[in-house]
Amino acid sequence: MISSRLHLLTILFLFIQIAFSNTLSLTENGDDIWNVNYISDATIAGFQFHVDDAVVNSASAGDAAENGFMISSSSISNTVWGFSLTGSTIPPGEGILLAMDLSGTPTGLSGIIVSDPSGTAIDFTYDDGSGCMDNSACNYDSEASQDDGSCTYAEENYDC
C-alpha cells in the first residue's frame, strides 16, 4: 500500500515537472510576427533574451504588456527585455509573453534571463518543439513538431 502511494506520488511529481517546466518557445503568426510563448511555474518579474538569426524590429503585446511591463528591444543586439517599474508581475502559468516583428526567420532564443519578484533568477530554457513523435513510445510527445531521436520503448514483457 505504501509502495503504491509512493509510486503514485513519484508519477505525479514527474508529471508536474514536465507539465510546468520553465520554457520559452516561438510560433510564427505570419507577416514576420512571431509569438514568444512561455510556460512558467513561478511568478515572472522581468526577462531578457537574444533572438538568434533574425533582426528584432519591435516587441510588444502579450501577457507582458497586459501586466504593465515595459517592453524594449534592440535591432542592433537582437535583444528583447521586459520589466515593470510598478512591481507588476506575470503569474505562473502559460501563454504568449509577447509578440515580435522580425526580419528573417529566428532559429531560437538564447541568453535567456528571467527573474522573480525578489530578483532571483528562474531557470528557463528554449523549447524548439523537438521530442519523441512515435506514439508507440513510452515518452511520446503529442506537442512535438520535430523528432529528436529521444524515443524510449518498453522492454519485452513490460509496459511503460
C-alpha positions in Angstrom: 0.0 0.0 0.0 2.7 2.5 1.0 4.7 1.4 -2.1 1.8 2.1 -4.5 1.3 5.5 -2.9 4.9 6.4 -3.2 4.8 5.3 -6.8 1.8 7.4 -7.4 3.4 10.4 -5.8 6.5 9.9 -7.9 4.5 9.9 -11.1 2.6 13.0 -10.0 5.8 14.8 -9.2 7.3 13.9 -12.6 4.1 15.0 -14.4 4.2 18.3 -12.7 7.9 18.8 -13.5 7.2 18.0 -17.2 4.0 20.0 -17.4 5.4 23.1 -15.8 8.9 23.2 -17.0 10.0 26.8 -17.4 10.3 27.3 -21.1 10.1 29.9 -23.9 9.2 28.9 -27.4 8.5 30.6 -30.7 5.5 30.4 -33.1 5.0 32.3 -36.3 1.9 34.3 -36.8 2.6 35.4 -40.4 3.8 38.7 -41.8 7.1 38.4 -39.9 5.3 38.5 -36.5 6.5 35.8 -34.0 5.0 35.0 -30.6 7.2 34.2 -27.7 5.3 31.6 -25.7 6.0 30.8 -22.1 5.3 28.1 -19.5 6.3 29.1 -16.0 5.9 27.6 -12.6 7.0 30.8 -11.0 6.0 34.5 -10.9 7.9 36.5 -13.6 9.0 40.0 -12.7 11.5 40.5 -15.5 13.0 38.9 -18.6 15.7 39.3 -21.3 16.7 37.1 -24.2 18.5 37.2 -27.5 16.7 36.3 -30.8 19.0 34.0 -32.9 19.5 34.6 -36.6 16.8 37.3 -37.1 16.6 41.1 -36.6 14.2 42.4 -33.9 12.3 45.3 -35.3 9.9 45.7 -32.3 8.4 43.8 -29.5 5.0 44.4 -27.8 1.7 42.9 -26.6 1.2 39.6 -24.9 0.9 38.9 -21.2 3.9 41.2 -20.6 2.0 44.2 -21.9 -1.2 43.1 -20.3 0.5 43.1 -16.9 2.0 46.5 -17.3 5.6 45.6 -18.3 7.8 48.0 -20.2 9.0 46.1 -23.3 12.1 47.1 -25.1 14.1 45.7 -28.0 17.3 46.4 -29.9 17.7 45.7 -33.6 21.5 46.0 -33.1 21.9 43.3 -30.5 18.6 41.5 -31.3 17.8 41.5 -27.6 14.4 41.9 -26.0 13.8 42.7 -22.4 10.8 43.5 -20.2 10.2 44.6 -16.6 7.8 46.7 -14.6 8.6 50.0 -12.8 5.5 49.5 -10.6 6.2 46.0 -9.3 3.7 44.3 -11.6 4.3 40.6 -12.4 3.2 37.8 -14.7 1.6 35.0 -12.6 2.7 31.3 -13.0 1.1 29.6 -16.0 1.4 29.6 -19.7 0.6 32.0 -22.5 2.0 34.4 -25.0 4.8 36.5 -23.3 5.0 39.0 -26.2 4.9 39.3 -30.0 7.9 40.4 -32.1 8.2 41.9 -35.5 11.2 40.3 -37.0 13.2 40.5 -40.2 14.3 36.9 -41.0 13.5 33.6 -39.5 14.7 33.0 -36.0 16.4 29.8 -35.1 15.8 30.1 -31.4 16.2 32.2 -28.3 19.5 32.3 -26.3 20.9 34.2 -23.3 17.5 33.8 -21.5 17.4 35.6 -18.2 14.1 35.5 -16.2 13.7 36.7 -12.6 11.1 36.5 -9.9 9.9 39.5 -7.8 12.9 39.3 -5.4 15.4 39.4 -8.4 16.3 35.7 -8.1 17.0 34.0 -11.4 14.4 31.5 -12.6 15.9 28.7 -14.8 14.3 28.9 -18.2 15.2 27.0 -21.4 14.3 27.4 -25.0 11.9 24.7 -26.3 12.5 24.2 -30.0 9.5 21.9 -30.4 11.5 18.7 -30.6 10.6 15.5 -28.9 9.6 11.9 -29.5 7.0 11.7 -32.2 6.4 7.9 -32.2 3.1 7.4 -30.5 4.1 3.8 -29.6 7.0 5.0 -27.5 6.9 5.5 -23.7 7.8 9.1 -23.9 5.6 10.1 -26.9 5.2 13.9 -27.0 2.0 14.9 -28.7 3.1 18.5 -29.0 6.5 17.8 -30.7 6.9 19.2 -34.1 10.2 17.6 -34.9 11.6 14.2 -33.9 14.7 14.5 -31.8 15.5 10.7 -31.6 14.8 10.5 -27.9 12.1 7.8 -28.1 12.2 5.1 -25.5 10.3 1.8 -25.6 9.2 -0.7 -23.1 11.3 -3.8 -22.6 9.8 -7.1 -23.8 7.0 -8.3 -21.5 6.8 -4.9 -19.8 4.8 -1.8 -20.4 5.9 1.8 -20.0 
